[in-house]
Amino acid sequence: MYHPEVTYSTLYDYFKSYLNWDWLTPTPLNHVKLLSNKRNLPLAGYFNAERPAFISTLDKKNFKSFLNYFFSLNKQNKSVPALLVFSDNSQDSFLNQLSPSVLADINIPMLTTQKCTKTCLDALLPYCYQELSPRIIQHGTFIEVMGKGVLLTGKSGVGKSLTALYCLNNNHAFIADDAPFFYKHGIQLFGGSPTKLVNSLEIRNLGIIDVSKSYGPQFVRSIQKLDMIINLNRQPDEKRLINIASTTEDILGISIPKLPLPFTENIAILIENAVRCLYTNQIHNS
């Protein structure tokens, strides 16, 4: 497992035009990283003294509770936000109650915006889950079949990339090859491709295909929820009937349905029907 390396300036630049925010404290250096969320705090949210978010929003209603929280706890043991965002132009009320020495003692980067708290969090939460959540790399090929995210696994040379190519030819979509990353959002897993491998699908004896150029950008997804794992093998399973829900694999604490399938020239059709069965089971169990 690893934490993505996002700097304060990256986050600032990403939302500058939308949130129209600016630094309230001295601007952190470009290379300074938004520290990894080692205390497992919520990634972004309205400041809560019981469990402050990694990126916390403050307004006139809750900045007093923040001050009480910050100065009443042992500094070595408390969890403090990595970034404070003052929404609704509430920074003046905050600053009027602080001396420069107290502000320096807080020592947390602060931003201010005219946008309301809801607007800030609606923008920050998806970004944080995608860019700051702990990630895990899974060896395999990640595709989208009929709207469902399918991770193809199996031994090297079993046909994972070729299976993805067959599915592309059946009008499904490509997400990542070889080393897709996954992160948890609530009770779901989402995955994508490392930047250096985006759009690249390597086919044995053929080379690397740029899926976006060869098939069109409409056949590429940047992020997709993981719904199923297909474990490819060269020998058909001895069981003639396999319950899709009977076998699962745990990734970041979430159980994903896992199904073994033999690699054949009809593998795309088999995967399509496996996805149909999964979708039918989800409807019946909902």
N, C-alpha and C positions, 0 to 999 in steps of 0.2 A: 504494500500500500504506500502511496506517496501523496504529497500535497502539491497542487499546482503552484507555480511561482508567479504571483501577481503583485505588481508594485503599486504603491499609492498613486503614482502618476498615471499608470495604466487605467486604474479605476476612475480617476479624475477626468482624464481625457475622454473616456468612453461615454460619460454622462454629461459632459460639459455643455453641449448644445441643448440637451433635453431638459436637464434639471437647472441649468444656468447657475450652478453653484460656484463658490469661490472659497479659498482657504481663509479660515478665521485665525489659525495659528500659522507660524512660519511653514512654508511649503516643504514637505519632506523631500529629500533628494530623490532623483529619478530612479536610482538603483535600489532604494530601500524597499524591501518586500513587505507586503501585507502579511504579517506573521501567521504561520499555520495555526489552525484552530485546535490546539492540543487539548484544551479543556472541554471540548465537545459542546461548546455553546451553540445556541441557535445562530444561524448565519446572519440574519438581519431581522430587525424588529423594533417596535416601540420599546423604549428603555423600561426594563423591569428589574427592580432591585433584587428580587429573589433569584433571577437567572438572566443576567444582562446578555443581550445579543452581541455577537462578534462585531457587527456594525449596528450601532444603536442610534435611533432617531430621538431627538429631544425637542420639546416645544415649551411654551409658557406653563403648561400644566404639570410637567414632570421634571423640570430641571432642578427643582429644590430637592426632590427625592433622590436625584442623582448625586447632588452634593452631600447629602446626609449619608448616602451609601458609601461614597468614596472616602470620606474623611472619618467614618466611624469604624472602619474595619482595619484589621492588621494588613498592611500593605503587602506582606509576603504571601498571604494566603488568599486574598480576594481575587476574584475574576473581574477584570476590567475590559471594556470594549477595546478593540483595535482601532476603531474610528468612531467619532461622534458626528452626527449630521443634525444641525439645527434647522428644523423646518419652519415654515410660516414666518420667516424673518424674526425668530424669537431670540436671536443672539444678543440684542441690546439689553433685554431684561436680565439675561444671564451675566453679561459683562459688567453691568452696573453694580452687581453684588460681589464682584471679585476684584481683589488687588492683583497687580501683575505678578507678585510672588506666589499667590495662591493659584493663579492660572498656570504658572510655570510648574508648580508642584503636581498639578493634575497630569501634565506631560502626556496627553493623548491628542493625536492629530484631530483637528476639528474643521468641518466644512459648514457653510451656511447657504441656504436656498430660500427663495420665496415660495416654492412649491409646498403644498400641504403634505402632511405625513403620509397619507394614503397614496398619493402620487409617487412619493419617494420610494415607499416600500413596494408598490406594484412594479416599479422599475428595478429596484435593487434585488429583490428576492430571486427572480429567475436567473439573473446574472450570477448571483452568489452561489446558487446551487450548481450551476453549470461550471463556473470558473474557480470556486474556492472549496468545493466539497472534496473530501479525501477520495482518491481514485485507486482503482486496481486494474492492472493489465491482465487480460485473458487471451491466451493464445487461441486463435481461430479467425473465422471470417464472419462478419456481421452484416446481415442483409434485412431488407423489409419485404415481407410477403403478405399481400392483401392487408396492409396496414399494421401487421404484427412484426415486431422485431425478433429475428431468429438468429441465434449464434450457432454457427457451424463449427463443431469441434471434431477431433480425431487425430490419429497419428500423421506425421509428416508424409506427404505423398498420397494420402487416401483420396484426395479429390475435393477438398474444401473450396479452393478458388475456382475450380472447374464447375462445381455445383452452383456457385454464385453466378458464373457466366451463363449457365443454363437458365437460371432464374431471371437474369437480365433479359435473355432472349424471350422469356415468357412475360415480359413487361412488368417485372418487379424491380425493386430499387436496391442500390448498393450503399453501404455505410462505411465499412472499414475492413481492411484485410490485414492478416498476420498478427497485429497487436492492438485490437480495439481496447479503449479504456472504458470503465464503467464507474458511475457514482450513484449514491443513494439520494433520492428525493422523497422524503416521507417513507412510505412502504413500497416504493417502486424503484427499479433500477433503470438508469438511462446510460446510453453509451454512444461513443463517437470515435473518430479517427485522430491519432496524433497528427499534428500539423504537417510534419514532413512526409506523411503517407496519405494525405488527403487525395481522394479520387484514384488512387493507385491500386490496381488489382493485378497481381503477378500470376501468370499462367505458365506452368511448366512447359518447356520446349517452345514457348511462344514469346515470353518476355512480359514486360510491364505494360498494362493497358491503362490509359487515362480514361476512366469511365465517363467523365463529364464530356470529353471531346468525342469519344467514340459513340456514345449513346445519347448524349444530351444532358444538360444540368437537371432536367426533370427526373432523371433516373438516379440521382444522388441525394442522400439525406445527410445532414450534418449531425443531428442528434435524434435518437430514437429510443423509445422505451423497450426494454428487453422482456419479451413474453415467453420465449421458448428456447431450449437448447436442443439441437439435433446433433447427436454423436454419430458421425459417419464411420462405417467399417466396410471391409471388403467382403465379409461373409454375412449372409442373411442370418438374422436371429432365429434360433430353433423354435421359439414360440410363434405361432401363426397369428395370435392376437395379443397386442400389447396395449395396456391401459396407459394413456398419455399422462394421467395424473398420478400413476403409481410410483414413478421415479422422479426425484427432484435433485437439484444441486444447489447448495447454499453459497451465495455470493454476497458478501458484506451483510450477512445476517438475513438475507431474503431468499426464500426457496423458489427456485425457478423450475417449471416442468421440464423434464429431460427425456428424450426419446431416441433410442438407437435405430438407425436406418442403414440399409446396405447401399453403397454407392452403385447406381446403375444408370443406364442412359435415360431412364424415366424418373430420376431422382427429383426433378423439379415438380413433377406431378405428385409424387409421394409427399413432398413437403407441403404443397398446396392443400392436400387433403388432411395432413396432420394439423395445419393451421385451422382448417374448417372444423375439425373435431375439437380443437382447443377452444375456438370461438363458441361452438355449440355448448360445450361443457360450462363455459363461463356464464352464458345466458341462463342455463338451467339452474346453476348454483347461486345466481344473484337474487 
